[in-house]
Amino acid sequence: MSLQFDKTISGDKYSFIIESGLRNRIRKANRKNNIVFVEGYDDEVIYNIVYEKEELCNILFIDVSLANKKTGGCEEVKRLLTGCVQKLPNQKCFYGVIDRDLKTDQEVKEETLKPEYDGRLFIFFERYTLENYFIETRILYNFLKGQSIHYTKLKDYLDKGEEIFEIELINPILTDLASIAAANLTIRFFDFSEKFLEDTVSCKEGTIETRVVQRLNQTSISEEEILSKFSDFKQKRIEKKDTQKFASAKTYFSCQFNRRLKKQAKVNIQLNNHKSELARILKENGLSKDFQDLVSLISQCQ
């Protein structure tokens, strides 16, 4: 059943939609069956590519920064979805999608079950942010093969093969991410109110350990105990191969990828400028369970 909004989307029941541009996008969606609020413009672009020819191609993904350019992000997605559930209870065509960020598995499950979302909030479970899904050797290797048309120096480097590419360029960055993940989890373990490490923090383990201790210097926990917990978290992340759940790759990975690529192949390519291409390769490579689960959720709620 397609949406049937009044032409102006006016009145009290639409008061939670405070930005006229957002109202207009929703109003023009009357040929779409489902509207999904997403955290930002990049997310909207990526999702539209990933789901372009899926069975639910009648989804309209909407960037919530249209409604609040200062905040945007997951809180705005949740606010708009809650407003739809409360004010438009008979129009069960609104959904929200957010990153898991540094939530535990249990917190993800509890958040999605909150009644104010009516089962229509989806949290990507397998990785920290949407950009983390690009961090696969095959995706990045195929991306560079496409870029070699413009950067001829890449050809010699890629001729070494995908396995060497993984060993030389991808694995070292993933090892660094394991340290960042351990740092994030250590800070959270001892002081939930403390901020986590920035995406761009230096990846040297000694530097990360120092930063973690500094962040927790107001607690009564000893440095020895902090570093012991850090070591435990890092080892578990490596063993479980779930580093990408607990370390954001949005800025850090792109920066390190570019730095290492310049050193090894003498080529300067900023990954964050190529999210559309990466999204297409992600789709061609086969969508993971998370992306399939989003389709299932929307199908079940119709």
Protein Blocks (a to p, Z undefined) as FASTA:
>chain_A
ZZdddfklgajklmmmmbfklmmmmmmmmmbfbdcddfblklmmmmmmmmmmgmklmbcc
ddfklmommlnmmklmmmmmmmmmmmmmmlccbccdddfkjadfklmmmmmmpmklnopa
ccdfkbmblmlmmmcfklmmmmmmmmmmmmmmlmmmmmnojklmmmmmmmmmmmmmmmmm
mmmmmmmmmomkbccddfklcfbfklmmmmmmmmmmmpmbdfklmmmmmmmmmmmmmmno
pmmmmocfklmmmmmmmmmmmmmnopacdfklmmmmmmmmmmmnopafklmmmmmmmmmm
ZZ
